[in-house]
């Protein structure tokens, strides 16, 4: 994970009208992501509605995605769980299937103290063993746990299994700059630093030195082009491209609405059969759909 760069798409879980996992849509999605030249996929994360799946569904979904991907693209499995035994069991199965690693957030309910977070990850690393790469998801809106930039740097220096951080805290840009500085001063090779936040700040995050983007925005090919242009040093082209897609990025970033909007866009692109979310989830109104359709008409 320490050599990961580029774009890793977060895969939504498609459901049919009855709320079951939609196998046909899943195959279309994975084939689409595989055709783009992405650097990886993250499955069963926050945007994959992993917390709404039963244990049996999680096992089935994970096995199906690995089978569809066929080893052609690295897969990172979202394994966050308040039950340490369940987290370890899922991660071990994912690694047996060939996962590139597991993405884990601090346990919900953990106190927001750097030492407590490091102790938690040390325990998980000890249980998983030294050969399981871990991406730490620093996303306090979901976990309720905050860790400082120095705390992240100290934790990564102490635990070599931690190879990547997905930084989604706010104020994110200042923390990104500080974490990168501390990583560069620490052990080599340094961890990879990816950003998400629904791509809302991607232009600035790339300019500040982020190694890659990990998010579920419904046009990952646009994120790939942004990344390519940034690495080519064409900041003006990055800005122009970002501005074209910014209205939809902003719409998908609305708290509570974002995933419903994203699934609707993917449905309109022919990649999902429905835009259904598992409860609890937002139902788009007719006005919402009309607004999204208008934005799409300007892009497609």
N, C-alpha and C positions, 0 to 999 in steps of 0.2 A: 504493500500500500504506500510505502514511502516514495515510490517512483510514479504514482498516479498523477496525471495531469489531464486537462481537457474537459469533456462534458460527460457526466454520468446522469442519465435520466431516471427520475423516480417514477416507477410504474404504478398507475392506478389499478385497482381491482375492478374489472367489469362485472356487472350483475345484470341478469335478465329481468323482465318485468315482474317475475315472481320472487326476485331477491336472491336467486341462486347464482353461483359463479358461472359466468357466460364463457364457456370453453371456446366457442368460435371467435368471439371478440378477443379473447386472450391470445389466441394464435395470431390473429391479424396484428395486434399491438406489438407482440414480440418480434414478428417478422418485419414490421415497419421500423422498429428501433434498430434491429440488426442490419437493415439496409442503409442506415445513415452513416455508419462509421463512427458511432459513439465509442467512448472509451470504457463504458460499463453501464450497468443498470442497477438500481437499488429497488428491491422488492419488499413488500410487506412493511413499508415505513408508515409514517403518520399519514401521508397522502394515499397510501395503499389501503387505508382503513383496516389495518392489521388488528387493531383492538376490537373490531366488530366481528371478527371471524372466530368461529369455534376452534378448538384445538385440532379437531379432525379436518376442518376446512383449511386451516393454516398448513397442515402437513400436505394435504392434497394439492393446494395451490403451489406451494414451494416445489413439490416434485414435478408438477406439470410444467412450470416455467423452466426448470432445469432441463426437462426432456425436450421442450420446444426449442430452447436456445441451443441445445446440442453442443455446448462447449465453445460456441463461436464468439461469445462476448462475456467478459467477466461479470459475475453477479455478486452483489453485496446484499446480505440478508438483514433486514431490520429485525433485531432480536430483543429489543427492550421489553422488559416484563417486570412487574413488581415481585414476581415469584422467581427467586434466583434459580431454583431447580428447573423451572420451565424454560428460563432463558438459556441455561447451560444445555439442556436437552435439545432445544431447537438449534442452537449454534452447532452443536456436535453433529446433528443430522445434516445441517447445511454444509458443513465442511466435508462430510463424507460424500455428499453429492457433487462436490467440486467448487464450492463457493470461494470467492476471492477473499472473503472475510465477513465479519458481522458488524453492523452499525448498532451502537448501544448508547442510550442516554443515561444520565444519572437516574437512579431509582426515584420515582415519584415519592415525595414525602421525606426525602433525605434533606438534612439541614443544609442551607447554603453556606457551607464553610469549606475552604479548599482542602483541608486535611480530611474531612469526612468524605468528600468526593473521591479523593485519591485513595483512601482506605477501601472504598467500595470497589473501585476499578482494580485495585490490587487483589482483592478477594476474588473477583470474577476472573482476572488473568490467571491467578493461581489455580482455580478450578478447571479452566479451559486448557492450561498448558501453554508452553512457549511457542507453539507452531500455529496459533490461531490469530491472524491479524485482526485488529479492531479499529474501527472508525468511531471516534467519540462524537456524538451529536450534541453540540452545545446549543440547545434550543429551549431556553427557559419558559417561553409561553406554553410549551407542552409539558415539560418536566416539572416546572415550578422551582427548579434548582439553578442557582447562579454560581459560577466559578470565575475567578478573576483571570486576567491574562497571565499573571505570574503563576497562579495556581495551575493553569493548563500547561505552561512551560515546565514547571517542576514535575508535574504528573507524567508528562511525556518523557522527560529525561529519566525518571525513575522506573518506568515501565516500558521496555523496548517493544512489547507486543502492540502498543498503541502506535499505529502508523499514519493515521489520518485524523483530522478534525474537520467536521462540518460546522462552520461558525455561523450561527444565526441569532446571536444575542444582539441587543441594541442598547446604547448606540454602537452599531456594528462596525462602521468604518474605523473609528478610533481604536476599537479593540483589535480589529484585523491588523492594523499597522503595528500595534504593540506586540501582538502574538508573533507576527512574522519576524520582528526584530529579535525577540527572545529566542525563537526557534533557530535563527541564524547564528546566534551566539552560543547555542547549545551543541549537543552531540551531533556528529555527522554520520550518516545522512540524516537530514532534518525531516520531520514529518511533512506530509502533504497537507495543504490548507485549502479546503473547498468551501464554497459559499452557496447559500440557497436563498432563503427569504423570497421564494416565488419569483426570483429574477428581478426584483424591484430595484435593486441597487447594483446590478451586474456591471454596468459600464464603469462605475467608480471603483468597484471591488477589483475588477481586472486591472485597472490602472494602478491600483495600490499594490498589486503583486500577488493576488490570489492565484493559486495553481490551477484551479478549475472550478466548475459550476456543477452542483448537484441539486437539481430541482425538477419539478414535474410540469413546467410550462408546456402548453400544448403544441408549441412549435420548437422542438429541440434542435431542428436543423438551423434555425435562426441563431440559437445560442452557439452552435458549432461555428457558424460563420463569424459571429462576434469574437469568439476565442481566436480563430485563425487571423482575423484582421488585427486584433490586439497584439498577437505574437509577431505579426509582420510590421508592427510599429505604426499602423495607420489609425490613429486615434480619431480623426475626423470621420472616417468611414464607419468606425464603431459607433460613434455618436449618432450619425445619420440613420444607421440601421436600427439602433435602439429606439430612436424617436418614432420610427414607423410602427413598431410593435408595442410601444409603451402604453397606449390606451388599453389594449387587451391584457398586458401584463398587470396593469393597475387594477383592472376589473377582476382578474383571477386572484389578486392579492387581498380582496376584501375578507375580513374575518367572518367565518361562518358561511360565506357565499362562494368562496374561491373554488373549492373542489367541485361543487355543482356546476359552476361555469366552465371549469376545465373539462369535465366529462361531457358537457354539452358540446363544446368545441370539437372534442375528439369524435363525438358521434356525428357532428356535421361534416367532419373530414372523412367519414366512412370507416373509421377505425374501431368504433364501438357500436353495438346494436342499440343501446339505450344509454341515458345519462343518469341512471338510477344510483342513488346512494343508499347505504344501509342506515336505518334509524339509530341514533338521532342524526338527521341531516336536513339541509335546506332544500326546499322545492322551489325551483325557479318559477317566477311568475311570467305571464305573457309579456309583460313589459321588459323583464330581464332578457328573455329570449330575443325579443325584437332588437334590443340594444346590442346584444352579442352578434346577431345576424348582420347588423349594420357595420360593425367593426370588421367582421369577417369579409364582407363584400368589398371592403377597401384593401384587403390583403390578398385574397384569392383570385 
